[in-house]
Amino acid sequence: MSVNISVETPNENQIHEIAYDGTETYQPKSSLEDLKKEDNKDGVPVDQFQPSLWPWDSVRNKLRDALTEVCVLQDVLSIAKDRKYLILDPIQQEPPESKPMVQVYARKKALAQAASVLINGADRLKASNVEQKNKSNFHIELLRLRQNWRLKKVSNGIIGDLTYRKAGSKFWHNGTFEVTKSEDDPEAEEEAASGPSTPTSTIPPTIKQTSAIKVNVPSELQGVAYIKVITQKDHEDLCTAKINLMGYGRNTAQQSNLWQTVLERAQNVLFCKELFNQLAREAIQLQAPIPHVVIGNEIRASLFPQVQLIISLVHTISTEKSSPNQDNDSPASGPLGPSKKRMLAGPLAADRFELLEMTKSETILEQIIAQAQHAFLRRRTQYVLDTLARDVRDPQIVSHWNAMNSPTMSCVKINIVTHGYETMHRTALLIHVKDRTLKCIGRDGRVMHLSYEPQELRDLILCQVNQHQITSLLSLAKCLAWQVLSNSNHLGIGSVEPLGNASACLLSSPNGDRMIAVELRSYNSLEARVFIAKSPRQDFFQIPLVPEKIWENLGGHFREVRFDKIEGKSFLMKMEYLMASLTSASN
């Protein structure tokens, strides 16, 4: 049985190449010229196409090719079915080399990058939140400004006043400022926020301050100003202080706006200038024993001999574009003659009491000078008391300063005691330190007024020490049954001391056969002279003129004792040892 087989070439072109992405590249179909080239591979020139001599030659070629393909397909199928030649199972790859530390570092780096991204995002959110909080409406900011500062509406806008005219000030400076709506100018805001650095600045440097209000103050009120007060002695600074308003504002601790800081600084500058101007006028008007001197921005006043008070105005403008400089204003001028109140005393029919009150009123400069004098005199008094307490070891000098004092008066209580004999006697002295004088009140109620000279206070304390030693010795003698024959705090014999006086006392033993004479000098309280005498007299001889034997008990001559060789740490301890030894010898 015969079967007709039709063999045809496929219409699709053969695949030439398959790329890695799956793209297939096909071979183009062969043209007549390509066939000529294939037939001419042997180098035989062919001028024209020569058809096959056998008409079934083409069919035979196709059948042969088809048979070849079928054979190849059969071989492929046989190989695929037989596992001996082909294995289709997946082949396991070799495991990669494990590196644990590299993995740890890689994970750590990835976590750090992720954390930095989160932190940066949180910082941006915080900054955005702070900026949103700082931004406020213009009208709300203006309302806050009106609550603390005086404003008024003018044709050009809104202006304010920084002067103290409503409080009675007569300062000539025009302290007006202008209020406008701020524009978004980061450079201007940054420059205003930085400003001159002061210890009482309320703007944190790390937070960007924004405000809907912009305040423009005059150039002469910009910067930092303060009043410097110096106390000098022989060109040596004893005390220095600075006065300003920064840190004492109404809302300094609560407000952090730019306009609040700018206005507080400007008002501080105005206050310092006005205060210095008032002090300069008063310095010219006052008639002091040593006239006050006003030169430029400096006032010099004499407190004590060789002690001066210097008040100076310092105004510094510190910015990035300009270097710090000192204000060179010279408000050294003031009216001459009586004040306005005294000039109107006649037309207003002022009485004598009102005239006296006008003369008693103190100016600001007089109050400052009085306080400076008191501070210096108190410091000098402390130095004298500390020096005496260091030098005089017997007896002990203890000072107690009162904590509640006034600006022009202080109180100190002095106790003089002997160690180990506190119950015997205690000498108390109260001193009131004023501006130029000292008022001393003794235990017996006596009042002594001293000047500002330190030597007077030193002499008084040494005199009190001298009297304390004598009084304590009398109390000790009574405890030991010795009799006090005489006592004098102002002895008029002996050499004249440069300062102070001498004190002496005469003691007798219980039997009356021993006597002790003690002499103390207030100029040198560390040394004491002690004399002893005993009875009956060894050189007494009975004569017709003195027949009675009762005169034999008269005391003999006094002999000085080497008091520094007696055992004891204090004067009273040595005297107690001496009296005890003399009492035992007489028995």
LOTORLUM-981282 format. One record per residue: residue in one letter; x, y, z of N, C-alpha, C in turn. Coordinates in steps of 0.02 Angstrom, whole numbers, plus 50000, padded with zeros to 5 digits. Layout:
AXYZXYZXYZ;...
***
This chain:
M500434994050000500005000050000500445006150000;S500325010449956500755016449950500405022349981;V500815026650014500555032750047500935038750020;N500565043550002500875049749977501105054050036;I501735055950034502015060250088502215066850058;S501965071850087502125078650063502625081750112;V503195083250089503725086250130503835093450108;E503745098050156503825105150139504305108250191;T504635113150167505095116850213504695121350260;P504905122150321504535126650368504585133950345;N504025137550360504005144650341504415149050389;E504505146550449504885150550498505635150050484;N505965155150499506705155350493507025151850552;Q507605149550541507965146250595508215151350647;I508235148850710508485153250765509235153550761;H509495159650758510215160550754510535161250824;E510195164750869510485166050936509925167750985;I509995165351046509525167051101509925170951154;A509745177251166510095181551214509915179451286;Y510275182651335510155180951405509485183251430;D509205188451398508535190851416507975187151382;G508135181751342507625177851308507455180151238;T507815185051213507665187551144507965182651093;E507565180751043507785176050990507955179850927;T508525178050898508745181050835508705175750780;Y508305177250727508195172450672508665173950614;Q508825168550577509225169250516508785171350458;P509005175950417508595177950358508565172250306;K508045172450266507955167350214508485167950160;S508685162250132509195162150079508905164650013;S509265169049982509055171749917509415167949861;L509265169549798509565166349740510315167449738;E510515173549758511235175149757511605171149810;D511265169849870511595165849922511695158749898;L511195156149861511265149349835511835148849785;K511905153949744512455154049696513125153949732;K513165157749788513795158049825513945151349857;E513415147749883513535141149913513765136149860;D513465136449801513665131749749514355133349722;N514565139449730515215141549703515765141349756;K515685136949807516195136549860516835133449832;D516775128949781517365125649754517765130049707;G517515135849693517895140549651517725139849577;V517185135849563517005135149492516525140549474;P516665144649426516205150049409515575147349376;V515025149849398514375147949371514055154149344;D513925154249284513645160249253512895160649261;Q512575155049263511855155149268511625148949305;F510995148849327510715143249366510625137349320;Q510885131449343510825125349304510355120649340;P509785119349317509305114849350509575107749348;S509305103649397509515096549401509285092749339;L509695087849319509515083949260508955079149276;W508925076749342508385072249360507825076249391;P507205075349368506675079749393506485078349466;W506615072249493506435070649563507015071649611;D507505075349588508085076349631507905080449693;S507525085349687507335089649745506915085849795;V506485081449768506065077549814506505072749854;R506975069849820507425065249855507815068749910;N508045074649896508425078449947508005079950009;K507385081749997506935083350054506795077150096;L506675071450060506545065350097507155063450139;R507735064250110508345062650147508425067050209;D508285073250202508345077850259507825076050313;A507215074250290506705072450339506905066250377;L507185061350341507415055350374507965056750424;T508385061150406508925063050453508645066050517;E508165070450509507855073650568507505068450612;V507165063750580506805058650618507305054350656;C507855052550625508365048650659508655052250719;V508785058550708509055062450764508565062850821;L507915063550804507395063850855507345057350894;Q507415051850856507395045350889507975044450937;D508565046450915509155046050959509055050151023;V508775056051015508665060451073508175057351122;L507635054451095507135051351138507425045251174;S507815041451140508115035551172508605037551228;I508955042751215509435045051267509055047751327;A508505051451314508125054451369507795049151411;K507565043651380507235038351418507735034251457;D508325033451434508815029351467509215033651516;R509155032351585509505036251636510255034851637;K510445029851599511155028251598511555033751564;Y511245036951515511605042051477511435049251499;L510825050251527510605057151543510245057251610;I510445061551653510135062451719509835069451721;L509185069951732508845076451734508755079151805;D509005075651856508935078151925509365084351935;P509145089151979509545095251992510185093552030;I510715096852012511365095752044511445100752101;Q511605098752161511695103052219512355106852214;Q512305113352222512905117452218513285117352284;E513915119052281514335119152340514125124952385;P514075123952450513865129352496514395134852498;P514175141152501514665146652504515025146752571;E515625149452570516025149952630515725155052679;S515595152952740515275157352789515795161652825;K515635168152831516065172952867515635176652918;P515595174352982515125177353031515285184653048;M515925186453057516095193353076515925198253021;V516025196052959515845200552903515095201752904;Q514705196552918513985197452921513785202052979;V514125201253036513965205653094514115212953077;Y514695214253047514865221153029514375223852977;A514185219652930513715221952879513045223652910;R512805219352956512175220852989512215227053033;K512785227753068512875233753110512875240153069;K513205239853011513225245752967512535247252940;A512165242052923511485243252898511035246152952;L511105243653016510715246453070510905253653085;A511545255253081511765262153093511485266853040;Q511485264652978511205268852925510455269952937;A510105264552956509395265352968509265269953028;A509675269253082509595273553140509735280953124;S510245282153083510395289053063509815292053024;V509515288152982508935290652944508365292452991;L508235288053041507705289453088507855295553132;I508475296153154508655301853196508605308453157;N508845308453096508795314453055508065316353045;G507655311453034506945312953026506635315753090;A506825312953149506575315553212506815322653225;D507455324053209507715330853219507345335853174;R507195333853114506825338253069506125339553096;L505815334253123505145335253152505165339853212;K505675338953255505745343353313505865350553292;A506315351553245506455358453222505835361553191;S505485357553153504865360153123504355361853176;N504315357753229503845359053283504025365453320;V504695366353334504915372353369504785378553327;E504915378153262504795383853219504055385553217;Q503635380453217502915381753216502675384953281;K502995382853337502805385953400503045393153404;N503645394453377503915401253381503545406153336;K503275403653281502905408053237502245410053268;S502105416153269501485418653299501195423953255;N500595425453269500235430453230500465437453249;F500445441853201500665448753213500255452153267;H499605451153267499175454553315499275451753385;I499385445253390499515442353457500175445053485;E500685445353443501325448253466501255455553484;L500855459253446500745466253461500375467053527;L499905462553541499555462753605500035461553663;R500485456753656500975455653708501435461653717;L501605464853661502035470753666501685476453702;R501035477253691500665482653724500595481453799;Q500605475153820500535473653891501135475953932;N501715476453901502325478053938502645484753919;W502455487653862502775493753839502245498653815;R502425505153819501965510453798502015511453723;L501435511053689501405511853617500875516953599;K500965519953541500455524453515500465524253439;K499875525553410499785525253337499935531953307;V500355532053255500505538153217500345536953144;S500435542053104500265541453033500725536552997;N501345536253017501815531852983501805524653009;G501505523453067501485516753095501395517053170;I501755512753206501705512253279502385513653308;I502395518153359503015519753393502905518653468;G503455517753505503435516753577503915521353612;D503875521553678504285526053719504625522053773;L505285522953781505675519353831505875523753890;T505725530253888505955534853940505555534054004;Y505815537254057505485537154122505175543954138;R504895547154088504625553854099504005553754143;K503585548554136502995548054178503165546754251;A503775544454264503995543354333504355549454362;G504365555054325504685561054349505365562354321;S505575558754271506235559654243506255565854198;K506835569154198506935575054155507525574054109;F507665567754092508225566354048508045568553977;W508535571353942508405574353877508375569353820;H508595563153831508655558453776507965556253752;N507895555453685507275553253654507295545653646;G506945542153689506965534853689506385531653652;T506245533853590505705531053551505955525253508;F505515520453496505685514853452505095513553405;E505235510453349504745509353296504575501853294;V503925500553285503675493753281503405492553211;T503665487553177503445485753110503345478253106;K503025476253051502915469053039503545466253009;S503795460953039504425458153017504335454552952;E504865454652911504885450952849505325444752858;D505205439852815505595433652819506295434852794;D506715436852839507415438152822507855434152870;P508055428152850508435424052897509075427252922;E509415431152877510055434152898509925439452952;A509395443352942509255448452993509055445253059;E508655439953056508465436653117509055433553153;E509505430553114510095427453144510545432753176;E510615438553142511025443853170510715446753234;A510045447453234509715449953293509735445053351;A509695438553333509715433553386510395432953418;S510925433753377511605433253405511745439153450;G511745445253420511805451353459512425451453503;P512505456653545513055456753593512925451853649;S513435448153667513365442953718513365446153787;T512855444453829512805446653897512675440753942;P512855441054008512745435354052512005433954063;T511555438954052510845437954066510445436954002;S510765434653947510395433553885509905427753894;T509285428653868508755423753877508615419853814;I508985420853759508865417353697509355411653691;P509105405353689509575399753680509905400153612;P510565399053607510915399753544510745394353494;T510465388653517510345383153471509655383453440;I509195387653464508515387953438508435394353397;K508185393653338508085399353294507445402953314;Q507505409353333506935413153356506615416853297;T505965416253293505585419753241505025423653275;S504865429353249504345433553277504025437453220;A503385438953230503015442753180503115450253188;I503465452453240503575459553253504325461053248;K504475466653219505165469053214505205475753248;V505675476653294505755482753333506405486053312;N506365492553296506955496553277507075501753331;V507655501353364507825506153416508375510753390;P508445516753419508975521353396509665518253404;S510125520453363510795517753364511155519153430;E510995524853462511335526553525511085522353584;L510555518553574510305514153627510455506853614;Q510855505453565511035498553550511665496553588;G511765490053595512355487553629512215486053702;V512755485853741512735484153812513025489953852;A512675491853905512895497353947512835495354020;Y513295497854061513265496754133513685502154167;I513555503054231513915507954272514395504154317;K515025505954312515555502554349515765506954408;V515745503954468515915507454530516545504154559;I517055508154571517695505654596517895509754657;T518135506354708518425509554767519175508454765;Q519555513854764520275513554757520615516654818;K521175513554837521615516354888522325516054862;D522615521854853523305522254826523355518554760;H522885519854715522865516854648522805509154650;E522525506554702522405499254708521655498154717;D521375493954675520655492554677520485488354739;L520055491054781519835487454840519175483654829;C518725486754791518075483754779517825486254711;T517495481754674517235483254607516535480454601;A516085484354571515395482154561515135485054495;K514655481354464514345483454402513595483854412;I513295489254386512585490454396512255490854327;N511715487054317511305487554257510625484654272;L510185484754222509505482154230509415475254201;M509915472454168509845465954136509775460554190;G509255456454183509115451254232508605453354283;Y508365459654281507865461954329507225464254295;G507115462054233506525464054197505905460554222;R505325462754196504695459754218504605452754192;N504755451754128504635445254096505275442354068;T505835443654101506465441154074506495433554075;A506225430554127506255423254132505725419754090;Q505195423454069504655420354032504685421853958;Q504855428053940504855429953870505515427853837;S505465425353777506065423753738506015426553668;N505605431753659505525434853594506105439553580;L506225440553515506775445053496506615452153516;W506005454353506505845461253522505885462653597;Q505735457653638505785458553710506515459553731;T506965455553703507675456253719507955462853695;V507765464853635508025471053607507795477053649;L507155477053669506895482653708507195482753779;E507305476953808507615476853875508325479553873;R508695477753820509385480353814509375487853802;A508925490153761508895497353747508695501153810;Q508215498553848508015501953910508575501753961;N508965496553962509545496254007510055501653989;V510185502553924510645507853903510385514653923;L509725515753913509425522153930509455523354006;F509325518054044509345518754117510045520454141;C510555517154115511245518554135511445525754118;K511265527954058511425534854038511065539854081;E510425538654095510045543354136510305543654207;L510475537754236510735537554303511415541154308;F511845539954259512495543354261512415550854251;N511945552954209511825560154199511595563354264;Q511155559954301510915562654365511485562954415;L511905557854418512475557954464512965563454447;A513065564654382513525569954361513255576854382;R512605577954374512315584354396512385585354471;E512255579954509512315580554582513045581554603;A513515578454568514215579354586514445586554577;I514155589954527514345596954515514015601554567;Q513405599854586513035604154633513275603454705;L513475597354725513655596254795514295600054813;Q514305602654874514895606154900515225601654952;A515715597854931516075593254974516725596354998;P517005593955054517665596655076518185595855022;I518185590154988518605589154929518135588854869;P518145593854824517655594054770517675587754727;H517075585654705517025579954660517245582054590;V517515577354554517775578654487517365574554437;V517135577854383516765574554329517145575754265;I517415570454236517795570954174517525565654127;G517215567854073516965563054024516435558554054;N516545552254050516085547254078516345544554144;E516645548754185516935546554248516825551754302;I516615549454360516505553754419516975551254474;R517355555754504517815554154558517605557954621;A517515554154675517315557054739517785554354793;S517955558554842518415556654896518015553854954;L518165547754975517835544655033518215546155097;F518855544455098519295545655154519965547955126;P520415550055168521085551855142521395546055104;Q521595547355042521905542454997521435536854975;V520795537754986520285532854965519785536454920;Q519695534054859519265537254810518725532454786;L518165535454767517615531754735517565534054663;I517615529254616517595530754544516975527654515;I516545531754485515935529554451516005531154377;S515975526054335516075527054263515515523654225;L515335526654168514825523954122515185520354065;V515015514054055515305509954001514745508053954;H514825510053891514325508253839514715505153781;T514585498753768514945494953718514465492453666;I514655493553602514265490853546514695485453514;S514495479253522514875473453498514475469853445;T514705470353383514405466653327514965463553286;E514775459653236515275456453194515615461453147;K515265466853131515545471653083515945477153117;S515855478053181516215483453216516505480653279;S517055483553300517395481353361517115485053420;P517195482353483516935485753542517265492553551;N516855497353569517105504053584516735506753644;Q517005511853674516705514753734516375521253716;D515785522253746515405528253733515795534353757;N515805539453717516195545453733515755551453747;D515125550253770514695555753789514995559153850;S514835565653860515095569553917514525573553947;P514095570153989513545573754020513755577154085;A514315580654085514575583954145514315591054148;S513675591754159513375598354165512805597954214;G512665603454248512135603554298511965610754315;P511355611954337511155618754355511495621054419;L511635627354422511935630454481511405634154520;G511515634754586511035638254628510565633454664;P510065636254698509595632054736509155627854689;S508845622854718508405618554680507745622054665;K507345618854624506705621854604506225622354663;K506235617454708505795617654766505975623454812;R506625624654821506825630154865506695636954832;M506735637154766506575643454732505835645154738;L505415640054741504695641154749504465641254821;A504935641054869504735641054939504395647554959;G504635653154931504315659454948503615660254920;P503515659354854502835659954827502345654854856;L502585649054875502145643954903502065644454978;A502385649455009502335650655081502535644555121;A503145641855108503385636055144503585638155214;D503445633855263503615635455332504315632855349;R504505633855411505185632055433505285624455429;F504775620655447504845613355445504965610855374;E504605613555326504705611555256505395613555231;L505635619355252506305621355231506845616755260;L506745614555323507225609955352507205603155317;E506615600955298506555594655262506905594955194;M506885600855161507225601555097507975600955104;T508235603555160508955603155170509185596255192;K508745592255222508925585655246508905580355192;S508575581655138508515576555085509205575155054;E509335568755047509975566655018509895565154944;T510385566954907510395565354836510615558154825;I510555555754763510755548954748511515548054757;L511895553054737512625552654744512835552554817;E512495556554859512655556454930512505549654961;Q511955546554941511805539854966512325534754944;I512535535354881513055530654856513705531654893;I513895537954905514515539354941514475536855013;A513895537855045513815535455114513865527855118;Q513555524355071513605517055070514315514755056;A514655518255010515355516354996515805517555056;Q515685523155092516075524455152515955519155206;H515325517355213515165512155263515495505455244;A515465503655180515765497255159516525497255172;F516845502955157517565503355169517725503355244;L517345507055284517475507355356517335500555389;R516835497055365516695490455392517265485655375;R517515486055314518075481855296518695483455336;R518815489855351519385491855392519295489455464;T518685489855490518555487455558518675479955563;Q518455476255514518575469055513519315467455512;Y519695471355475520415470155471520745471555539;V520535476955573520835478455639520675473055690;L520045470855691519855465655739520205459055725;D520245457155661520585450955644521335451255660;T521635457055649522355457755665522475457155740;L522045460455780522125460055853522005452955878;A521505449555849521365442755870521945438055853;R522305439655799522885435655781523495437055825;D523605443455840524205445355878524125444155953;V523535445655980523425444956052523145437956064;R523555433556091523345426756105523045426056175;D523225430456221522975430156289522775437256310;P522145438656320521565434256314521335433656241;Q520785429856232520525428756165520005434056148;I520045436556085519575441656061519125438356008;V518475437956022517985434755979517505439955953;S517405440155887516965445055855516365441455825;H515775444355835515155441655807514805447355769;W514785446755702514465451755660513725450155652;N513325455255658512595454355650512435453555576;A512015448655561511835447355490511325452455465;M510905455155507510395460055486510675467055496;N510885470055440511185476655442510835481155391;S510945487555397510695492355349511265494255301;P511105497555245511645499355197512165504055226;T512005507755280512475512655307512665511255379;M512465505655408512655504155477512675496655487;S513205494355521513285487355539513435486955613;C513315481055642513415480055713513855473955724;V514345474655770514785469255788514855469055864;K514805463055891514875462055963515545458555976;I515925461356023516595458756039516585455956110;N516815449856117516875446556182517615445156194;I517855447256254518555446056274518535441256333;V518815435256323518805430156375519505427056379;T519635423756436520255420056447520095412656446;H520475408956408520345401856401520435398256468;G519905394656487519915391156551519635395056608;Y519535401656599519265405956651518675409956625;E518275406656583517705410256554517195412356606;T517115408356659516625410156710516855415556758;M517505416956758517775422156802517535429056780;H517655430556717517465437156692517435436956616;R516985440656589516905441256517516785448656501;T517225451556459517165458556439516805458956372;A516255462556371515855463256310515885470456286;L515885471156220515915477756189515505477556125;L515075482456115514655482856055514865488856014;I514975487855949515225493155904514725493855847;H514495499955836514075501755779514515505055726;V514575501955669514985504555615514525508555569;K514645515055564514245519355522514635521255459;D514475527055429514815528755366515495531855378;R515565536155429516205539355443516415538955516;T515995536155559516155535855631515995528955658;L516255527655718516115521455755515825523255823;K515315519655842515005520655907515105514455948;C515465515056005515635509356047515255509856112;I514915504456132514515504256193514825498756237;G515055500756297515365496056342514845492156383;R515095487456423514645483456464514325487456520;D514675492556543514405496856595513965502356569;G513845502556503513405507556474513755513756447;R514405514156454514755519956428514765519856352;V514695525756322514675526556249515285530456228;M515645527956180516245531256153516165531956078;H516315537756053516275539155981516985539555953;L517115535655901517765535555869517705537855797;S518255540255770518275542355700518445536355656;Y518565537755592518715532355545519435529955548;E519855533055590520555530855595520595524055629;P520955519355601520985512655631521375512455696;Q521825517155707522235517055768521805518355829;E521285522355823520845523655880520485517355902;L520245513455855519915507155871520415502255901;R521015502155876521515497555903521695499355975;D521765505855989521915507956058521345506256105;L520725506956082520145505356124520125497956141;I520255493656091520235486456104520795484456151;L521405487356143521955485756188521815488056259;C521485493756266521295496256332520785491556365;Q520315489056324519825484256350520165477756370;V520665475656332521045469656350521405470656417;N521695476556425522045478056488521575477956547;Q521005481156540520515481156594520235474156608;H520165470156555519925463256565520415459256606;Q521055460156595521555456456633521535458356707;I521485464856722521465467156791520825464856826;T520255465656792519615463656822519585456156834;S519845452156785519855444956795520315442956852;L520875446556860521335445056915521005446556983;L520625451956988520275453557051519765448157068;S519405445657016518925440257029519265433857050;L519835432357020520215426457039520485427057110;A520715433157129520985434157197520445433157250;K519845435357236519295434257284519135426857292;C519195423057237519075415857242519605412357284;L520225414957284520775412057321520875415257389;A520385419257412520385422457478520935427757486;W521175430457431521645435957434521245442457438;Q521555447457470521225453857480521485458957429;V521025462957405521205468257358521325474657397;L521955476757398522125482757435522005489157395;S522165488857330522055494757288521975492557216;N521665496857178521545495357107521465501857069;S521805502457012521775508556971521855506656898;N521375508856857521425507656784521795513256747;H521935518556782522285524156751522835526356799;L523375522756796523935523956840524345529756815;G524475534556858524825540656837525565540656852;I525865535056864526575534756879526935530956825;G527575531156827527975527456778528075531556715;S528375528356666528515531756603527875532856564;V527875538156525527295539956485527285535456423;E526715532156413526635527656356526475531656293;P526705529156235526515532656172525775532856161;L525445527356177524725526856169524445523156229;G523845525056252523525521656307523805523756374;N523655519556425523865521056493524035514556527;A524205515056592524405509256632523885507856685;S523825501456703523365499156755523765495156806;A523535495356869523905491856923523425489956977;C523625484857016523245482657074523725479957127;L523505480057190523915477657246523505472657285;L523775466557293523435461057326523805458857388;S523435456357437523725453957499523485446957512;S523945442657540523785435757554523275435257610;P522965429357620522475428657675522775430157744;N523415428457756523735429957820523995437057824;G524035440457769524295447157769525045447757768;D525405442157762526135442357763526435442457693;R526025441957641526275442157572525855447257533;M526185450857488525855455757446526115455057374;I525655456157328525815455757256525585462257224;A526035465357187525885471357148525945469557074;V525425471157035525395469556964525315476056925;E525705476656871525675482556828525605480256755;L525095483056720524975481456651524965487856610;R525255487456551525275493056505524825491356444;S524385495856428523925494556371524275494856304;Y524855498156301525205498556237525505491756218;N525695487856269525975481156256525665476456308;S525085473656289524715469556337525005462556344;L525495460756303525775454156307526265453356365;E526485458856394526975458556449526665461656511;A526805458756568526565461256632527145461256682;R527155466156725527675466656777527345465056844;V527645460156881527375457756944527915458456998;F527705461257056528165462357113527855459057175;I528285456157218528055453057280528455456057339;A528125456057396528445458257460528165453957516;K528575452857569528365448757625528525452457691;S528185450357745528275453257812528305447457863;P528615448257924528905454557948529555456257913;R529735462557921530335464957889530955462257926;Q531415459957886532025457057917532505462457941;D532455468357915532925473657933532635478457985;F532105476258022531815480658073532185479758140;F532395485258168532735485258234532375490158280;Q532265487858342531905491958390532365497458416;I532135503458416532515509258439532065513158487;P532365517758520531945521558567531385525458532;L531505527558472530985531258438530405526858417;V530545520558405530015515758386530055509958435;P529745510658493529835505458543529365499558533;E528795500358500528305494958496528505489958442;K528345483458455528525478158408528005477158353;I527455480858358526935479758307527165482158238;W527655486458237527905488958172528355483958137;E528465478358172528865473258138528495470058079;N527815470458079527415467258025527355471657962;L527715477057961527705481157900528015477157843;G527725478057783527985474457724528675476757705;G529035472157677529715473757656529725476857586;H530305477157559530375479957492530085475157439;F529815478057385529545473957330530105471757283;R530075465557266530555462757219530175460157157;E530465461557099530125459657036530205452257023;V529685449256999529675442056984529795441056909;R530175435956893530265434256822529635430656799;F529165434756778528495432156764528485427356704;D528935428156657528945423756598529185416756615;K529505415756674529745409156693529235405256733;I528695408456751528175404856790527785400356743;E527605394556768527235389856728526525392356717;G526265390956657525585393056641525545395756570;K524955394556539524865396656470524565403656464;S524255406056517523935412556514524135416656576;F523945423056574524105427556629523765425356693;L523125423556690522765421556750523025414856777;M523235410356733523495403956756524155404956794;K524575409356769525205410756803525075414256870;M524605418956872524455422356935524135417656985;E523735412956962523445407957008524005403557038;Y524475401556997525035397557022525455401557072;L525565407857058525975412057102525625413157169;M524985414757169524625415857231524575409457272;A524485403757238524445397457274525115395857308;S525675396957273526325395557303526485400257361;L526295406557356526415411257411525985409657471;T525375407257459524925405457515525195399457552;S525445394457516525725388557549526375390157586;A526765394757560527395396657594527255400357659;S526735404457659526575408157720526305403657774;N525975398157754525715393557805526275389257834;
***
